[in-house]
């Protein structure tokens, strides 16, 4: 993969994350970008563990599906 493709993919991922509902966006950002632990995210966002895990699962799933669709169909 060339540098241009990597840059485009990162830009697409950032746009997809930005389009997520607020809680999902916050959780995926804290976990996958900032590297916080689940417990730290619970404290920061004042959510229980189940809410953090559900929001992270939904966020990752949405981003994954959109990313696959874009790369499979070129949309």
N, CA, C and O atoms as CSV, one atom per row, in Angstrom:
chain,resi,resn,atom,element,x,y,z
A,1,UNK,N,N,0.841,-1.177,0.000
A,1,UNK,CA,C,0.000,0.000,0.000
A,1,UNK,C,C,0.886,1.239,0.000
A,1,UNK,O,O,1.841,1.339,0.770
A,2,UNK,N,N,0.556,2.163,-0.861
A,2,UNK,CA,C,1.352,3.386,-0.956
A,2,UNK,C,C,0.954,4.378,0.133
A,2,UNK,O,O,-0.107,4.262,0.746
A,3,UNK,N,N,1.822,5.348,0.357
A,3,UNK,CA,C,1.573,6.373,1.355
A,3,UNK,C,C,0.292,7.134,1.113
A,3,UNK,O,O,-0.406,7.497,2.060
A,4,UNK,N,N,-0.026,7.380,-0.146
A,4,UNK,CA,C,-1.250,8.109,-0.501
A,4,UNK,C,C,-2.485,7.316,-0.083
A,4,UNK,O,O,-3.441,7.880,0.449
A,5,UNK,N,N,-2.460,5.999,-0.327
A,5,UNK,CA,C,-3.592,5.152,0.044
A,5,UNK,C,C,-3.768,5.106,1.554
A,5,UNK,O,O,-4.892,5.152,2.053
A,6,UNK,N,N,-2.670,5.016,2.273
A,6,UNK,CA,C,-2.727,4.989,3.736
A,6,UNK,C,C,-3.322,6.298,4.249
A,6,UNK,O,O,-4.177,6.292,5.135
A,7,UNK,N,N,-2.869,7.415,3.690
A,7,UNK,CA,C,-3.387,8.722,4.092
A,7,UNK,C,C,-4.895,8.811,3.825
A,7,UNK,O,O,-5.650,9.288,4.673
A,8,UNK,N,N,-5.327,8.355,2.652
A,8,UNK,CA,C,-6.752,8.379,2.304
A,8,UNK,C,C,-7.563,7.504,3.246
A,8,UNK,O,O,-8.647,7.895,3.680
A,9,UNK,N,N,-7.042,6.315,3.569
A,9,UNK,CA,C,-7.730,5.414,4.497
A,9,UNK,C,C,-7.849,6.035,5.879
A,9,UNK,O,O,-8.899,5.937,6.515
A,10,UNK,N,N,-6.794,6.666,6.345
A,10,UNK,CA,C,-6.837,7.307,7.668
A,10,UNK,C,C,-7.842,8.451,7.675
A,10,UNK,O,O,-8.568,8.640,8.650
A,11,UNK,N,N,-7.882,9.205,6.595
A,11,UNK,CA,C,-8.839,10.309,6.489
A,11,UNK,C,C,-10.270,9.770,6.511
A,11,UNK,O,O,-11.137,10.332,7.181
A,12,UNK,N,N,-10.516,8.686,5.781
A,12,UNK,CA,C,-11.842,8.068,5.766
A,12,UNK,C,C,-12.231,7.582,7.168
A,12,UNK,O,O,-13.356,7.798,7.618
A,13,UNK,N,N,-11.296,6.929,7.843
A,13,UNK,CA,C,-11.568,6.436,9.199
A,13,UNK,C,C,-11.890,7.581,10.149
A,13,UNK,O,O,-12.822,7.483,10.947
A,14,UNK,N,N,-11.129,8.658,10.069
A,14,UNK,CA,C,-11.385,9.812,10.932
A,14,UNK,C,C,-12.763,10.411,10.660
A,14,UNK,O,O,-13.459,10.812,11.594
A,15,UNK,N,N,-13.158,10.474,9.400
A,15,UNK,CA,C,-14.481,10.995,9.049
A,15,UNK,C,C,-15.587,10.077,9.564
A,15,UNK,O,O,-16.620,10.551,10.038
A,16,UNK,N,N,-15.372,8.769,9.472
A,16,UNK,CA,C,-16.364,7.810,9.969
A,16,UNK,C,C,-16.523,7.923,11.482
A,16,UNK,O,O,-17.639,7.896,11.999
A,17,UNK,N,N,-15.411,8.048,12.181
A,17,UNK,CA,C,-15.458,8.195,13.635
A,17,UNK,C,C,-16.166,9.495,14.008
A,17,UNK,O,O,-16.958,9.523,14.949
A,18,UNK,N,N,-15.885,10.567,13.276
A,18,UNK,CA,C,-16.514,11.863,13.557
A,18,UNK,C,C,-18.029,11.810,13.353
A,18,UNK,O,O,-18.759,12.579,13.978
A,19,UNK,N,N,-18.509,10.913,12.487
A,19,UNK,CA,C,-19.938,10.816,12.192
A,19,UNK,C,C,-20.711,9.943,13.192
A,19,UNK,O,O,-21.938,9.871,13.133
A,20,UNK,N,N,-19.997,9.286,14.102
A,20,UNK,CA,C,-20.651,8.418,15.084
A,20,UNK,C,C,-21.435,9.246,16.101
A,20,UNK,O,O,-21.150,10.426,16.302
A,21,UNK,N,N,-22.435,8.612,16.748
A,21,UNK,CA,C,-23.103,9.294,17.867
A,21,UNK,C,C,-22.074,9.661,18.945
A,21,UNK,O,O,-21.038,9.008,19.071
A,22,UNK,N,N,-22.367,10.697,19.708
A,22,UNK,CA,C,-21.378,11.269,20.634
A,22,UNK,C,C,-20.731,10.257,21.576
A,22,UNK,O,O,-19.504,10.211,21.672
A,23,UNK,N,N,-21.527,9.446,22.274
A,23,UNK,CA,C,-20.953,8.491,23.233
A,23,UNK,C,C,-20.049,7.482,22.546
A,23,UNK,O,O,-18.975,7.160,23.053
A,24,UNK,N,N,-20.481,6.978,21.387
A,24,UNK,CA,C,-19.658,6.025,20.646
A,24,UNK,C,C,-18.362,6.681,20.202
A,24,UNK,O,O,-17.293,6.078,20.294
A,25,UNK,N,N,-18.454,7.912,19.722
A,25,UNK,CA,C,-17.266,8.648,19.274
A,25,UNK,C,C,-16.296,8.850,20.435
A,25,UNK,O,O,-15.089,8.668,20.279
A,26,UNK,N,N,-16.823,9.224,21.589
A,26,UNK,CA,C,-15.960,9.455,22.747
A,26,UNK,C,C,-15.259,8.167,23.177
A,26,UNK,O,O,-14.056,8.164,23.437
A,27,UNK,N,N,-16.014,7.086,23.250
A,27,UNK,CA,C,-15.454,5.813,23.715
A,27,UNK,C,C,-14.397,5.284,22.753
A,27,UNK,O,O,-13.319,4.878,23.186
A,28,UNK,N,N,-14.691,5.282,21.455
A,28,UNK,CA,C,-13.713,4.755,20.487
A,28,UNK,C,C,-12.463,5.636,20.461
A,28,UNK,O,O,-11.352,5.129,20.303
A,29,UNK,N,N,-12.634,6.933,20.613
A,29,UNK,CA,C,-11.479,7.837,20.637
A,29,UNK,C,C,-10.605,7.554,21.860
A,29,UNK,O,O,-9.387,7.423,21.742
A,30,UNK,N,N,-11.228,7.463,23.024
A,30,UNK,CA,C,-10.458,7.226,24.246
A,30,UNK,C,C,-9.762,5.863,24.228
A,30,UNK,O,O,-8.617,5.748,24.664
A,31,UNK,N,N,-10.446,4.835,23.726
A,31,UNK,CA,C,-9.889,3.485,23.747
A,31,UNK,C,C,-8.868,3.249,22.627
A,31,UNK,O,O,-7.737,2.837,22.886
A,32,UNK,N,N,-9.276,3.513,21.389
A,32,UNK,CA,C,-8.453,3.113,20.238
A,32,UNK,C,C,-7.453,4.175,19.789
A,32,UNK,O,O,-6.465,3.850,19.131
A,33,UNK,N,N,-7.694,5.423,20.131
A,33,UNK,CA,C,-6.766,6.473,19.718
A,33,UNK,C,C,-5.890,6.914,20.890
A,33,UNK,O,O,-4.670,7.018,20.761
A,34,UNK,N,N,-6.530,7.173,22.037
A,34,UNK,CA,C,-5.774,7.625,23.213
A,34,UNK,C,C,-5.175,6.461,24.015
A,34,UNK,O,O,-4.192,6.644,24.734
A,35,UNK,N,N,-5.761,5.277,23.894
A,35,UNK,CA,C,-5.213,4.101,24.568
A,35,UNK,C,C,-5.604,3.943,26.027
A,35,UNK,O,O,-4.914,3.256,26.779
A,36,UNK,N,N,-6.699,4.567,26.439
A,36,UNK,CA,C,-7.147,4.431,27.827
A,36,UNK,C,C,-7.709,3.036,28.075
A,36,UNK,O,O,-8.188,2.379,27.151
A,37,UNK,N,N,-7.647,2.588,29.327
A,37,UNK,CA,C,-8.224,1.302,29.712
A,37,UNK,C,C,-9.734,1.451,29.854
A,37,UNK,O,O,-10.253,2.565,29.924
A,38,UNK,N,N,-10.428,0.327,29.897
A,38,UNK,CA,C,-11.880,0.353,30.086
A,38,UNK,C,C,-12.238,1.071,31.393
A,38,UNK,O,O,-13.157,1.889,31.425
A,39,UNK,N,N,-11.510,0.762,32.462
A,39,UNK,CA,C,-11.792,1.393,33.757
A,39,UNK,C,C,-11.590,2.904,33.716
A,39,UNK,O,O,-12.371,3.655,34.300
A,40,UNK,N,N,-10.537,3.349,33.024
A,40,UNK,CA,C,-10.289,4.785,32.900
A,40,UNK,C,C,-11.417,5.462,32.116
A,40,UNK,O,O,-11.844,6.564,32.459
A,41,UNK,N,N,-11.889,4.802,31.074
A,41,UNK,CA,C,-12.984,5.356,30.271
A,41,UNK,C,C,-14.253,5.457,31.112
A,41,UNK,O,O,-14.983,6.444,31.023
A,42,UNK,N,N,-14.515,4.437,31.926
A,42,UNK,CA,C,-15.672,4.477,32.831
A,42,UNK,C,C,-15.607,5.708,33.724
A,42,UNK,O,O,-16.605,6.406,33.902
A,43,UNK,N,N,-14.443,5.970,34.279
A,43,UNK,CA,C,-14.263,7.123,35.173
A,43,UNK,C,C,-14.391,8.445,34.416
A,43,UNK,O,O,-15.060,9.365,34.887
A,44,UNK,N,N,-13.761,8.543,33.260
A,44,UNK,CA,C,-13.762,9.786,32.482
A,44,UNK,C,C,-15.173,10.157,32.029
A,44,UNK,O,O,-15.591,11.307,32.165
A,45,UNK,N,N,-15.905,9.179,31.491
A,45,UNK,CA,C,-17.219,9.455,30.921
A,45,UNK,C,C,-18.364,9.214,31.908
A,45,UNK,O,O,-19.528,9.461,31.594
A,46,UNK,N,N,-18.016,8.730,33.105
A,46,UNK,CA,C,-19.012,8.414,34.137
A,46,UNK,C,C,-20.067,7.441,33.612
A,46,UNK,O,O,-21.270,7.652,33.760
A,47,UNK,N,N,-19.573,6.371,32.997
A,47,UNK,CA,C,-20.421,5.296,32.493
A,47,UNK,C,C,-20.041,4.007,33.209
A,47,UNK,O,O,-18.939,3.892,33.747
A,48,UNK,N,N,-20.961,3.032,33.216
A,48,UNK,CA,C,-20.563,1.744,33.783
A,48,UNK,C,C,-19.873,0.917,32.695
A,48,UNK,O,O,-19.933,1.249,31.511
A,49,UNK,N,N,-19.229,-0.149,33.114
A,49,UNK,CA,C,-18.418,-0.965,32.205
A,49,UNK,C,C,-19.235,-1.476,31.017
A,49,UNK,O,O,-18.761,-1.463,29.881
A,50,UNK,N,N,-20.458,-1.925,31.284
A,50,UNK,CA,C,-21.300,-2.453,30.214
A,50,UNK,C,C,-21.579,-1.384,29.160
A,50,UNK,O,O,-21.524,-1.673,27.964
A,51,UNK,N,N,-21.876,-0.165,29.580
A,51,UNK,CA,C,-22.135,0.923,28.633
A,51,UNK,C,C,-20.908,1.220,27.777
A,51,UNK,O,O,-21.023,1.468,26.577
A,52,UNK,N,N,-19.742,1.193,28.398
A,52,UNK,CA,C,-18.502,1.443,27.654
A,52,UNK,C,C,-18.298,0.355,26.603
A,52,UNK,O,O,-18.002,0.655,25.447
A,53,UNK,N,N,-18.454,-0.895,26.999
A,53,UNK,CA,C,-18.239,-2.006,26.068
A,53,UNK,C,C,-19.256,-2.006,24.935
A,53,UNK,O,O,-18.901,-2.266,23.785
A,54,UNK,N,N,-20.521,-1.717,25.246
A,54,UNK,CA,C,-21.565,-1.688,24.216
A,54,UNK,C,C,-21.291,-0.562,23.223
A,54,UNK,O,O,-21.374,-0.764,22.011
A,55,UNK,N,N,-20.964,0.624,23.736
A,55,UNK,CA,C,-20.685,1.756,22.848
A,55,UNK,C,C,-19.463,1.504,21.984
A,55,UNK,O,O,-19.455,1.866,20.807
A,56,UNK,N,N,-18.432,0.889,22.547
A,56,UNK,CA,C,-17.228,0.580,21.781
A,56,UNK,C,C,-17.530,-0.459,20.699
A,56,UNK,O,O,-17.089,-0.320,19.559
A,57,UNK,N,N,-18.280,-1.497,21.060
A,57,UNK,CA,C,-18.653,-2.527,20.081
A,57,UNK,C,C,-19.425,-1.916,18.923
A,57,UNK,O,O,-19.123,-2.183,17.760
A,58,UNK,N,N,-20.418,-1.099,19.238
A,58,UNK,CA,C,-21.243,-0.485,18.189
A,58,UNK,C,C,-20.419,0.452,17.314
A,58,UNK,O,O,-20.572,0.465,16.093
A,59,UNK,N,N,-19.556,1.226,17.936
A,59,UNK,CA,C,-18.719,2.163,17.182
A,59,UNK,C,C,-17.788,1.413,16.231
A,59,UNK,O,O,-17.701,1.743,15.048
A,60,UNK,N,N,-17.099,0.411,16.749
A,60,UNK,CA,C,-16.177,-0.364,15.910
A,60,UNK,C,C,-16.920,-1.067,14.777
A,60,UNK,O,O,-16.440,-1.115,13.644
A,61,UNK,N,N,-18.094,-1.610,15.091
A,61,UNK,CA,C,-18.884,-2.315,14.093
A,61,UNK,C,C,-19.310,-1.372,12.957
A,61,UNK,O,O,-19.201,-1.717,11.780
A,62,UNK,N,N,-19.787,-0.201,13.321
A,62,UNK,CA,C,-20.222,0.787,12.326
A,62,UNK,C,C,-19.056,1.202,11.437
A,62,UNK,O,O,-19.179,1.229,10.213
A,63,UNK,N,N,-17.936,1.521,12.052
A,63,UNK,CA,C,-16.759,1.947,11.285
A,63,UNK,C,C,-16.281,0.808,10.382
A,63,UNK,O,O,-15.965,1.037,9.215
A,64,UNK,N,N,-16.225,-0.398,10.905
A,64,UNK,CA,C,-15.774,-1.556,10.123
A,64,UNK,C,C,-16.672,-1.761,8.908
A,64,UNK,O,O,-16.178,-1.923,7.792
A,65,UNK,N,N,-17.994,-1.753,9.118
A,65,UNK,CA,C,-18.931,-1.984,8.014
A,65,UNK,C,C,-18.809,-0.911,6.941
A,65,UNK,O,O,-18.798,-1.224,5.750
A,66,UNK,N,N,-18.718,0.352,7.352
A,66,UNK,CA,C,-18.582,1.445,6.383
A,66,UNK,C,C,-17.264,1.338,5.623
A,66,UNK,O,O,-17.218,1.545,4.410
A,67,UNK,N,N,-16.191,1.011,6.349
A,67,UNK,CA,C,-14.879,0.899,5.725
A,67,UNK,C,C,-14.843,-0.226,4.703
A,67,UNK,O,O,-14.304,-0.057,3.609
A,68,UNK,N,N,-15.414,-1.374,5.054
A,68,UNK,CA,C,-15.463,-2.515,4.133
A,68,UNK,C,C,-16.284,-2.146,2.899
A,68,UNK,O,O,-15.886,-2.441,1.773
A,69,UNK,N,N,-17.426,-1.501,3.113
A,69,UNK,CA,C,-18.300,-1.123,1.999
A,69,UNK,C,C,-17.574,-0.163,1.047
A,69,UNK,O,O,-17.631,-0.337,-0.170
A,70,UNK,N,N,-16.904,0.828,1.589
A,70,UNK,CA,C,-16.180,1.792,0.755
A,70,UNK,C,C,-15.072,1.105,-0.041
A,70,UNK,O,O,-14.907,1.361,-1.234
A,71,UNK,N,N,-14.322,0.238,0.620
A,71,UNK,CA,C,-13.202,-0.413,-0.072
A,71,UNK,C,C,-13.644,-1.519,-1.009
A,71,UNK,O,O,-12.948,-1.811,-1.982
A,72,UNK,N,N,-14.783,-2.142,-0.742
A,72,UNK,CA,C,-15.266,-3.208,-1.613
A,72,UNK,C,C,-15.935,-2.650,-2.868
A,72,UNK,O,O,-15.798,-3.198,-3.962
A,73,UNK,N,N,-16.658,-1.550,-2.685
A,73,UNK,CA,C,-17.455,-1.021,-3.805
A,73,UNK,C,C,-16.941,0.318,-4.340
A,73,UNK,O,O,-17.431,0.819,-5.352
A,74,UNK,N,N,-15.968,0.880,-3.664
A,74,UNK,CA,C,-15.404,2.135,-4.115
A,74,UNK,C,C,-16.358,3.319,-3.994
A,74,UNK,O,O,-16.265,4.282,-4.755
A,75,UNK,N,N,-17.275,3.241,-3.032
A,75,UNK,CA,C,-18.266,4.322,-2.861
A,75,UNK,C,C,-17.723,5.441,-2.018
A,75,UNK,O,O,-18.421,6.426,-1.775
